[in-house]
């Protein structure tokens, strides 16, 4: 089943006097959405008991949960203190994800500047392999760890780099952020062929299984020569990429991804728009059979 939902809470969630993340599953169900990415970008501050309550609410309302780990993670760092913190952020994120029944933990791989990029990726791979061994030892290997494709030139997280990290273990699968990839390529996702190249790359490198249930981030994005500048919304014209181009490919290939929208302040509303685009295209395709 394909799923659509927001990363965090839209402004409208609070405007409707909702305050707790425990209200989110019911709120999303009322809007016909069925996924939610809990945000821990500034640190994992939710306790395991609350996480379990959120998980029960999500299950009751048919919402699939994922979790975004802290932004402070940097697999390529040579600083021992930062390495300890990175390890801790990932382990803590996985523990909370396990408590809430989240399927996936998304994270940013780290910095790619300050020296040779290949060396940075090699360091990240070595360190990540150590972390994966610890994760398995702590009984947390059942949760997908998803390195995210990034939107700035100075960050690790090109699709090639993400796929290399994914080859380190079966638990590791890509999070494809199309807004980021559009930004870092200077608006490169301008046609359907550009989207198809990315999907083909995943299938060729990892196999069709990894493509089938892909974890996707999607939102309009503003960018500069350095890459991502700001997430925009569907109400602001002129900002790509165009979700319809991707939706046609998802239908054509029979994919059932989770599509998480990160639009600024309208993530639930834009997620619903993406759902409607997908369903309209699916209806048209079925009517032609």
C-alpha positions in Angstrom: 0.0 0.0 0.0 1.3 3.4 -0.9 1.3 5.9 2.0 1.3 9.7 2.3 1.9 11.9 5.3 3.7 14.8 6.8 7.1 15.3 8.5 6.0 16.9 11.7 2.9 19.0 12.3 1.4 21.5 9.9 0.5 25.0 11.1 -3.1 23.9 10.8 -2.6 21.2 13.4 -1.9 23.9 16.1 -4.5 26.3 14.7 -7.1 23.6 15.4 -5.9 23.7 19.0 -4.1 20.4 18.8 -1.0 20.3 21.0 0.2 16.8 21.6 1.8 14.4 19.1 -0.6 11.9 20.5 -3.4 13.8 18.7 -1.6 13.4 15.4 -2.8 9.9 14.3 -6.5 10.7 14.6 -5.9 14.2 12.9 -4.2 12.6 10.0 -6.8 9.9 9.6 -9.5 12.5 9.3 -7.6 14.0 6.4 -7.2 10.7 4.6 -3.5 10.4 5.3 -1.8 7.3 6.6 1.9 8.1 7.4 3.7 10.3 9.9 7.4 11.1 10.4 8.1 12.0 14.0 10.7 14.8 14.1 13.7 14.5 16.4 15.9 16.8 14.4 16.8 18.9 17.5 17.3 15.8 19.7 15.4 12.8 20.9 13.2 14.3 23.6 10.2 11.9 23.6 10.3 9.3 26.3 9.7 5.6 25.6 6.4 5.5 27.4 5.0 8.4 25.4 6.5 6.8 22.3 4.6 3.6 23.1 1.3 5.6 23.5 1.9 7.3 20.2 2.5 3.9 18.6 -0.8 2.6 20.0 -2.7 5.6 18.6 -1.0 5.2 15.2 -1.9 1.5 15.1 -5.5 2.3 16.0 -5.9 4.9 13.2 -3.9 3.1 10.5 -0.9 5.5 10.5 2.6 4.1 9.7 5.3 5.9 11.7 8.8 6.8 10.9 11.3 8.9 12.8 13.8 11.5 11.7 17.0 11.3 13.8 18.8 14.4 15.1 20.5 16.7 12.5 23.7 16.5 14.6 24.7 13.1 13.3 28.0 13.1 11.4 29.4 9.7 10.4 32.4 11.3 8.7 33.7 13.2 11.7 37.2 12.6 13.0 36.4 14.2 16.4 36.0 11.4 19.1 33.5 13.4 21.0 31.3 13.9 18.0 31.6 10.2 17.1 30.3 9.3 20.6 27.4 11.7 20.2 26.6 10.4 16.7 26.5 6.8 17.9 24.3 7.9 20.8 21.9 9.8 18.6 21.4 6.8 16.3 21.0 4.3 19.1 18.6 6.5 21.0 16.6 7.2 17.9 16.3 3.4 17.2 15.2 2.7 20.8 12.4 5.3 20.6 11.4 4.1 17.1 11.2 0.6 18.4 9.0 1.8 21.3 6.5 3.5 19.0 6.6 0.8 16.4 8.2 3.0 13.7 9.3 1.2 10.6 12.2 3.5 9.6 14.7 5.9 11.1 15.9 8.6 8.7 19.2 10.4 9.2 21.6 12.8 7.5 24.9 11.1 6.8 27.2 14.0 7.7 29.6 16.6 6.3 31.3 16.1 3.0 33.6 19.1 3.0 36.9 19.8 4.6 39.1 17.5 2.6 38.8 14.7 0.1 35.1 13.7 -0.3 36.1 10.1 -1.0 38.0 10.0 2.3 35.0 11.4 4.1 32.8 8.7 2.7 35.3 6.0 3.6 35.4 7.3 7.2 31.6 7.4 7.3 31.4 3.8 6.0 33.9 2.5 8.5 32.2 4.2 11.4 28.7 3.3 10.3 29.7 -0.4 10.0 30.8 -0.3 13.6 27.5 1.3 14.6 25.5 -1.4 12.7 27.3 -4.1 14.6 26.3 -2.4 17.9 22.7 -1.9 16.7 22.5 -5.7 16.0 23.9 -6.5 19.4 21.3 -4.4 21.1 18.4 -6.1 19.3 17.6 -3.0 17.1 18.3 -4.5 13.7 14.6 -4.9 12.8 14.2 -1.1 12.2 15.3 0.3 8.8 18.1 2.9 9.0 17.7 5.2 6.1 20.5 7.6 5.1 18.9 10.6 3.3 20.0 12.1 0.0 21.0 15.7 0.8 20.5 19.0 -0.8 23.7 20.9 -0.3 27.1 20.6 -2.0 29.0 20.4 1.2 27.0 17.5 2.7 27.5 13.8 2.3 24.4 12.4 0.7 24.6 12.2 -3.1 22.6 9.2 -4.3 25.9 7.3 -5.0 27.1 8.0 -1.5 23.8 6.9 0.1 23.7 3.7 -2.0 27.3 2.9 -0.8 26.1 3.2 2.8 23.1 1.0 2.0 25.4 -1.8 0.8 26.8 -2.1 4.4 23.8 -4.0 5.7 20.3 -5.3 5.0 18.9 -3.0 7.6 20.1 0.1 5.6 17.8 1.4 2.9 17.8 4.8 1.1 15.6 7.7 1.9 15.2 9.5 -1.4 14.6 13.2 -0.9 13.6 14.5 -4.3 13.5 18.1 -3.2 17.1 17.8 -2.1 18.2 16.1 -5.3 16.4 18.7 -7.4 18.2 21.5 -5.4 21.7 20.0 -5.5 21.5 19.4 -9.2 20.4 23.0 -9.9 16.9 22.1 -10.9 17.8 18.8 -12.5 14.5 17.0 -11.9 12.8 18.9 -14.8 11.4 15.9 -16.6 10.2 12.3 -16.0 13.4 10.9 -17.5 15.5 12.5 -14.7 13.3 10.8 -12.0 13.5 7.5 -13.8 17.3 7.6 -13.8 17.3 7.9 -10.0 14.9 4.9 -9.6 16.9 2.9 -12.1 20.1 3.6 -10.2 18.6 2.2 -7.0 17.3 -0.9 -8.7 20.6 -1.5 -10.5 22.7 -1.1 -7.3 20.6 -2.6 -4.6 17.9 -4.6 -6.4 14.1 -4.2 -7.1 13.2 -5.1 -3.5 14.8 -1.9 -2.2 12.9 0.1 -4.8 9.4 -1.4 -4.1 8.8 0.1 -0.6 11.1 3.1 -1.0 11.0 5.8 1.7 10.5 9.2 0.0 10.7 12.8 1.0 9.1 15.3 -1.3 8.4 19.0 -1.2 8.9 22.1 -3.4 12.3 23.7 -2.7 14.2 26.9 -3.3 17.8 26.6 -4.1 21.0 28.5 -4.9 24.3 27.5 -6.5 25.2 25.9 -3.2 22.1 23.7 -3.2 19.0 23.8 -0.9 18.0 27.1 0.5 14.5 26.7 1.8 11.5 24.3 1.7 8.5 25.9 0.0 4.8 24.9 -0.3 2.4 23.9 -3.1 0.8 27.3 -2.8 4.0 29.0 -4.0 4.3 28.7 -7.8 7.6 28.3 -9.6 9.2 25.8 -7.2 9.9 22.3 -8.2 10.1 19.4 -8.5 6.7 18.3 -9.9 5.2 15.4 -8.0 3.1 14.3 -11.0 6.2 13.3 -12.9 7.2 10.9 -10.1 3.6 9.7 -9.5 3.3 8.4 -13.0 6.5 6.4 -12.5 5.3 5.0 -9.2 2.1 3.7 -10.9 3.9 2.4 -14.0 6.4 0.5 -11.9 3.9 -0.8 -9.3 5.8 0.8 -6.4 4.3 1.2 -3.0 6.5 3.8 -1.2 5.9 5.9 1.8 5.8 9.6 0.6 6.6 12.0 3.4 6.0 15.7 2.7 8.3 18.4 4.2 6.6 21.5 2.9 7.1 24.5 5.2 4.0 24.7 7.4 1.7 22.9 5.0 3.2 19.5 5.0 -0.1 17.7 5.7 -2.0 19.7 3.1 0.6 19.2 0.4 0.8 15.5 1.3 -2.9 15.3 0.7 -2.4 17.1 -2.7 0.3 14.5 -3.6 -2.1 11.7 -2.7 -4.8 13.2 -4.9 -2.5 13.6 -7.8 -1.5 10.0 -7.5 -5.1 8.7 -7.2 -6.2 10.8 -10.1 -3.4 9.4 -12.3 -4.1 5.9 -11.1 -7.8 6.3 -12.0 -7.0 7.6 -15.4 -4.6 4.7 -16.0 -7.2 2.1 -14.9 -9.9 3.6 -17.1 -7.7 3.1 -20.1 -7.4 -0.6 -19.6 
